[in-house]
Structure formats: C-alpha cells, structure tokens
Amino acid sequence: MAVKFPSDEWIKELSAQLNASESYAQAAATWEGDNIFVILPDADYPDTTYLYINLQHGKASDARQLSSLDEQKALFNTSAPFNTWRKVLEGRLDPIQGMFSGKLKLVGSLAQVQRTPKATYEMVKVAAQIDTDFGS
C-alpha cells in the first residue's frame, strides 16, 4: 500500500528503509547530521510540512513530522516546493545539483554534503523505492 507524501508515516518508513539498507549504511558511514525536510506549497500541495530525521553513521532515528521549525533544531534544513521534492524522489532531479541550482534550498554546510555525496544519493535511492502516494 502506498504511503502518502509528505506525512509522519512516510518519514518513518524512510527511516526504517534506511536502517535496512546495507548500501546506505556503507555510503553514510561517516555522515553526521540531522535534517528537516521542508515541503513548501505549490500548485499541487497547499500546505507547508516539516519532516525531521536524524542521520548518524549510516543509521536513521527519531523520524517524525514536526508541527513547525520551532519544534526541533537540526544541522540541516532542506526546503523546496512539493513538486520539486517529487522530482527528486522520482529521479527526475539530482538532489545535489538541485542544491547548487537553488531548486532545493539548503541551510547548513553544503561542503559537508559535497564531502559525502554517496550518502545523499543512497538516501534518495532508498526513498525512491518507497511506494509513495503523491496525491495525484
């Protein structure tokens, strides 16, 4: 059954899938940093949604939907409109190129992301495998 994106259920499923992925564990072995994914409104999605996940040394924890940015501080905040996130999850937008082009707005160290690009790519690869309902 498809999991609605964005939702608390979806970010928890991502966490479970990351923890089950040996390729993610290897790619992100040196990664340290929690992230809030901010899904902004656009023509297909009317709300702003905040999804938090703590990523440490190839493992994910504490994944949950937040009510606001004030609820949790994170080393990274990545924000984009709903359809931009959809393009990333469907493999139509490279996440790191999206950061460089400004389609994904990163608050945090882009240099840290650049040092471990495989961690980002593996996370997106795992996320893309989730049976996701984009509501369309």
MARVEX-168810 format. One record per atom (N, C-alpha, C): residue in one letter; atom name; z, y, x. Coordinates in steps of 0.02 Angstrom, whole numbers, plus 50000, padded with zeros to 5 digits. Example, Ala and Ser with C-alpha at 12.3 -4.5 7.8 and 13.67 -1.06 7.14 Angstrom:
2
  residuo  atomo      z      y      x
        A      N  50390  49716  50660
        A     CA  50390  49775  50615
        A      C  50390  49835  50660
        S      N  50354  49888  50642
        S     CA  50357  49947  50684
        S      C  50394  50002  50645
// end
This chain:
136
  residuo  atomo      z      y      x
        M      N  50000  49941  50042
        M     CA  50000  50000  50000
        M      C  50000  50062  50044
        A      N  49959  50110  50026
        A     CA  49953  50171  50066
        A      C  50016  50214  50062
        V      N  50030  50248  50117
        V     CA  50088  50291  50121
        V      C  50064  50364  50118
        K      N  50095  50402  50073
        K     CA  50075  50472  50063
        K      C  50089  50513  50126
        F      N  50040  50554  50145
        F     CA  50048  50602  50199
        F      C  50042  50672  50171
        P      N  50086  50716  50190
        P     CA  50147  50706  50230
        P      C  50205  50686  50185
        S      N  50251  50647  50212
        S     CA  50311  50626  50175
        S      C  50363  50597  50222
        D      N  50423  50592  50197
        D     CA  50477  50560  50234
        D      C  50459  50487  50249
        E      N  50429  50454  50200
        E     CA  50409  50384  50208
        E      C  50357  50378  50264
        W      N  50309  50425  50267
        W     CA  50256  50422  50317
        W      C  50284  50429  50388
        I      N  50328  50479  50399
        I     CA  50354  50489  50467
        I      C  50399  50431  50487
        K      N  50434  50401  50440
        K     CA  50474  50342  50456
        K      C  50430  50282  50473
        E      N  50373  50276  50438
        E     CA  50325  50223  50454
        E      C  50296  50234  50524
        L      N  50280  50296  50541
        L     CA  50255  50311  50608
        L      C  50307  50290  50660
        S      N  50369  50307  50649
        S     CA  50422  50288  50695
        S      C  50425  50212  50704
        A      N  50423  50175  50649
        A     CA  50426  50102  50653
        A      C  50366  50074  50691
        Q      N  50307  50101  50677
        Q     CA  50246  50078  50710
        Q      C  50247  50095  50785
        L      N  50271  50154  50803
        L     CA  50277  50171  50874
        L      C  50324  50124  50910
        N      N  50380  50108  50878
        N     CA  50429  50064  50909
        N      C  50403  49992  50916
        A      N  50354  49973  50876
        A     CA  50324  49907  50879
        A      C  50264  49903  50927
        S      N  50243  49961  50952
        S     CA  50182  49964  50993
        S      C  50198  49961  51068
        E      N  50176  49907  51099
        E     CA  50185  49899  51172
        E      C  50142  49950  51209
        S      N  50082  49964  51184
        S     CA  50039  50013  51218
        S      C  50069  50083  51216
        Y      N  50101  50101  51159
        Y     CA  50135  50166  51156
        Y      C  50194  50167  51204
        A      N  50233  50113  51205
        A     CA  50292  50110  51249
        A      C  50272  50121  51322
        Q      N  50216  50091  51343
        Q     CA  50193  50099  51412
        Q      C  50167  50169  51424
        A      N  50127  50195  51378
        A     CA  50096  50261  51387
        A      C  50148  50317  51386
        A      N  50201  50308  51348
        A     CA  50251  50360  51340
        A      C  50317  50346  51377
        A      N  50314  50302  51427
        A     CA  50375  50281  51462
        A      C  50411  50340  51495
        T      N  50375  50392  51515
        T     CA  50407  50449  51548
        T      C  50414  50509  51501
        W      N  50391  50502  51439
        W     CA  50394  50558  51391
        W      C  50464  50570  51366
        E      N  50485  50633  51366
        E     CA  50549  50653  51337
        E      C  50537  50715  51295
        G      N  50547  50711  51231
        G     CA  50539  50770  51189
        G      C  50533  50754  51115
        D      N  50573  50788  51076
        D     CA  50567  50781  51004
        D      C  50517  50832  50978
        N      N  50492  50819  50918
        N     CA  50438  50860  50891
        N      C  50447  50869  50816
        I      N  50431  50928  50794
        I     CA  50425  50942  50723
        I      C  50351  50955  50710
        F      N  50322  50914  50666
        F     CA  50253  50924  50644
        F      C  50256  50967  50582
        V      N  50224  51024  50584
        V     CA  50223  51071  50528
        V      C  50155  51066  50495
        I      N  50155  51043  50432
        I     CA  50094  51036  50394
        I      C  50090  51098  50349
        L      N  50040  51140  50362
        L     CA  50033  51203  50326
        L      C  49986  51196  50266
        P      N  49993  51239  50217
        P     CA  49950  51235  50158
        P      C  49877  51253  50174
        D      N  49832  51224  50136
        D     CA  49762  51242  50138
        D      C  49732  51226  50070
        A      N  49667  51223  50065
        A     CA  49634  51213  50000
        A      C  49653  51147  49967
        D      N  49673  51097  50007
        D     CA  49688  51030  49979
        D      C  49762  51014  49977
        Y      N  49805  51058  50003
        Y     CA  49877  51045  50005
        Y      C  49914  51110  49997
        P      N  49956  51116  49944
        P     CA  49985  51181  49927
        P      C  50051  51198  49961
        D      N  50081  51151  49997
        D     CA  50149  51161  50023
        D      C  50150  51167  50099
        T      N  50210  51183  50124
        T     CA  50224  51177  50196
        T      C  50274  51121  50202
        T      N  50259  51073  50245
        T     CA  50302  51015  50254
        T      C  50320  51008  50328
        Y      N  50382  50988  50341
        Y     CA  50408  50981  50409
        Y      C  50428  50908  50421
        L      N  50398  50876  50471
        L     CA  50413  50807  50488
        L      C  50441  50805  50559
        Y      N  50501  50778  50566
        Y     CA  50535  50775  50631
        Y      C  50533  50704  50658
        I      N  50523  50699  50724
        I     CA  50528  50634  50758
        I      C  50552  50646  50830
        N      N  50598  50605  50852
        N     CA  50624  50608  50920
        N      C  50590  50554  50961
        L      N  50555  50575  51014
        L     CA  50517  50529  51056
        L      C  50547  50530  51126
        Q      N  50573  50473  51147
        Q     CA  50606  50468  51212
        Q      C  50586  50402  51246
        H      N  50553  50408  51303
        H     CA  50537  50350  51346
        H      C  50504  50293  51307
        G      N  50454  50309  51266
        G     CA  50416  50258  51231
        G      C  50446  50232  51167
        K      N  50499  50263  51145
        K     CA  50532  50243  51082
        K      C  50540  50303  51037
        A      N  50538  50291  50972
        A     CA  50545  50343  50921
        A      C  50610  50331  50882
        S      N  50642  50386  50863
        S     CA  50703  50381  50824
        S      C  50712  50442  50780
        D      N  50758  50437  50734
        D     CA  50781  50493  50693
        D      C  50725  50526  50654
        A      N  50673  50488  50636
        A     CA  50616  50516  50599
        A      C  50636  50532  50528
        R      N  50617  50594  50507
        R     CA  50634  50614  50439
        R      C  50597  50678  50421
        Q      N  50591  50689  50356
        Q     CA  50564  50751  50331
        Q      C  50620  50802  50329
        L      N  50605  50863  50350
        L     CA  50654  50917  50350
        L      C  50639  50964  50292
        S      N  50690  51001  50271
        S     CA  50680  51050  50217
        S      C  50655  51116  50245
        S      N  50669  51129  50310
        S     CA  50647  51191  50342
        S      C  50652  51183  50418
        L      N  50624  51231  50454
        L     CA  50630  51231  50527
        L      C  50701  51244  50550
        D      N  50741  51275  50507
        D     CA  50811  51290  50524
        D      C  50855  51228  50525
        E      N  50832  51174  50494
        E     CA  50872  51114  50488
        E      C  50880  51077  50555
        Q      N  50831  51083  50599
        Q     CA  50831  51045  50662
        Q      C  50793  51084  50714
        K      N  50819  51088  50774
        K     CA  50782  51117  50830
        K      C  50748  51059  50867
        A      N  50689  51075  50896
        A     CA  50652  51024  50933
        A      C  50620  51055  50994
        L      N  50608  51014  51044
        L     CA  50575  51038  51105
        L      C  50503  51060  51091
        F      N  50471  51028  51041
        F     CA  50402  51044  51023
        F      C  50397  51055  50948
        N      N  50359  51105  50929
        N     CA  50338  51114  50860
        N      C  50262  51117  50861
        T      N  50230  51075  50822
        T     CA  50158  51075  50818
        T      C  50138  51088  50746
        S      N  50100  51141  50736
        S     CA  50083  51160  50667
        S      C  50007  51166  50658
        A      N  49986  51149  50598
        A     CA  49915  51155  50580
        A      C  49910  51145  50504
        P      N  49856  51170  50476
        P     CA  49843  51157  50405
        P      C  49834  51082  50392
        F      N  49847  51062  50331
        F     CA  49843  50992  50309
        F      C  49778  50959  50332
        N      N  49721  50991  50319
        N     CA  49656  50959  50335
        N      C  49644  50952  50410
        T      N  49676  50994  50451
        T     CA  49672  50986  50523
        T      C  49710  50924  50544
        W      N  49770  50915  50516
        W     CA  49808  50853  50530
        W      C  49768  50792  50508
        R      N  49737  50797  50450
        R     CA  49697  50741  50426
        R      C  49641  50724  50475
        K      N  49608  50774  50502
        K     CA  49555  50762  50552
        K      C  49583  50727  50613
        V      N  49642  50747  50636
        V     CA  49673  50713  50694
        V      C  49686  50640  50677
        L      N  49717  50628  50619
        L     CA  49736  50560  50600
        L      C  49675  50515  50586
        E      N  49620  50546  50567
        E     CA  49559  50507  50554
        E      C  49514  50503  50616
        G      N  49538  50530  50673
        G     CA  49500  50526  50735
        G      C  49442  50574  50740
        R      N  49441  50626  50698
        R     CA  49386  50674  50699
        R      C  49404  50737  50739
        L      N  49465  50742  50763
        L     CA  49486  50798  50806
        L      C  49532  50771  50860
        D      N  49512  50781  50922
        D     CA  49553  50762  50979
        D      C  49616  50807  50979
        P      N  49675  50778  50980
        P     CA  49736  50818  50974
        P      C  49747  50868  51031
        I      N  49731  50848  51092
        I     CA  49741  50894  51148
        I      C  49689  50949  51148
        Q      N  49627  50932  51133
        Q     CA  49576  50984  51125
        Q      C  49594  51031  51067
        G      N  49624  51003  51015
        G     CA  49647  51043  50959
        G      C  49699  51094  50980
        M      N  49742  51074  51027
        M     CA  49793  51121  51052
        M      C  49760  51177  51093
        F      N  49713  51157  51136
        F     CA  49678  51207  51178
        F      C  49637  51256  51136
        S      N  49608  51231  51082
        S     CA  49564  51274  51041
        S      C  49604  51315  50990
        G      N  49669  51300  50983
        G     CA  49710  51337  50936
        G      C  49708  51309  50866
        K      N  49673  51254  50855
        K     CA  49673  51222  50789
        K      C  49741  51191  50774
        L      N  49773  51165  50826
        L     CA  49842  51142  50823
        L      C  49883  51191  50864
        K      N  49932  51222  50834
        K     CA  49972  51271  50870
        K      C  50036  51238  50896
        L      N  50042  51237  50961
        L     CA  50099  51206  50994
        L      C  50149  51258  51017
        V      N  50211  51248  50998
        V     CA  50266  51287  51027
        V      C  50305  51237  51070
        G      N  50303  51248  51134
        G     CA  50331  51201  51182
        G      C  50286  51200  51243
        S      N  50300  51157  51290
        S     CA  50263  51155  51353
        S      C  50198  51116  51348
        L      N  50142  51151  51347
        L     CA  50077  51118  51348
        L      C  50069  51081  51414
        A      N  50098  51107  51467
        A     CA  50094  51073  51532
        A      C  50126  51003  51528
        Q      N  50181  50997  51492
        Q     CA  50212  50931  51484
        Q      C  50166  50884  51446
        V      N  50134  50909  51395
        V     CA  50086  50868  51357
        V      C  50029  50846  51402
        Q      N  50004  50892  51444
        Q     CA  49949  50877  51490
        Q      C  49969  50826  51543
        R      N  50032  50823  51561
        R     CA  50054  50775  51612
        R      C  50054  50704  51586
        T      N  50060  50696  51520
        T     CA  50062  50628  51492
        T      C  50014  50624  51431
        P      N  49950  50636  51442
        P     CA  49903  50636  51386
        P      C  49899  50568  51351
        K      N  49908  50514  51389
        K     CA  49904  50448  51358
        K      C  49957  50439  51304
        A      N  50015  50470  51313
        A     CA  50068  50466  51262
        A      C  50044  50497  51197
        T      N  50012  50555  51202
        T     CA  49987  50588  51142
        T      C  49932  50546  51109
        Y      N  49885  50522  51150
        Y     CA  49830  50483  51122
        Y      C  49854  50418  51091
        E      N  49901  50385  51122
        E     CA  49927  50322  51094
        E      C  49966  50335  51030
        M      N  50003  50391  51027
        M     CA  50040  50407  50966
        M      C  49990  50418  50909
        V      N  49936  50455  50921
        V     CA  49886  50467  50870
        V      C  49850  50402  50851
        K      N  49837  50359  50900
        K     CA  49805  50295  50886
        K      C  49849  50253  50839
        V      N  49913  50251  50853
        V     CA  49960  50214  50810
        V      C  49962  50246  50740
        A      N  49967  50313  50738
        A     CA  49969  50348  50674
        A      C  49906  50335  50633
        A      N  49849  50330  50665
        A     CA  49786  50319  50630
        A      C  49783  50249  50598
        Q      N  49824  50203  50622
        Q     CA  49825  50135  50595
        Q      C  49867  50129  50532
        I      N  49906  50181  50517
        I     CA  49946  50180  50455
        I      C  49898  50188  50396
        D      N  49907  50148  50346
        D     CA  49867  50154  50284
        D      C  49892  50217  50249
        T      N  49856  50272  50260
        T     CA  49880  50338  50238
        T      C  49843  50363  50176
        D      N  49881  50388  50129
        D     CA  49855  50418  50068
        D      C  49858  50494  50077
        F      N  49799  50525  50083
        F     CA  49794  50597  50091
        F      C  49789  50634  50024
        G      N  49795  50596  49970
        G     CA  49795  50626  49904
        G      C  49728  50648  49878
        S      N  49675  50624  49908
        S     CA  49609  50645  49884
        S      C  49569  50586  49860
// end
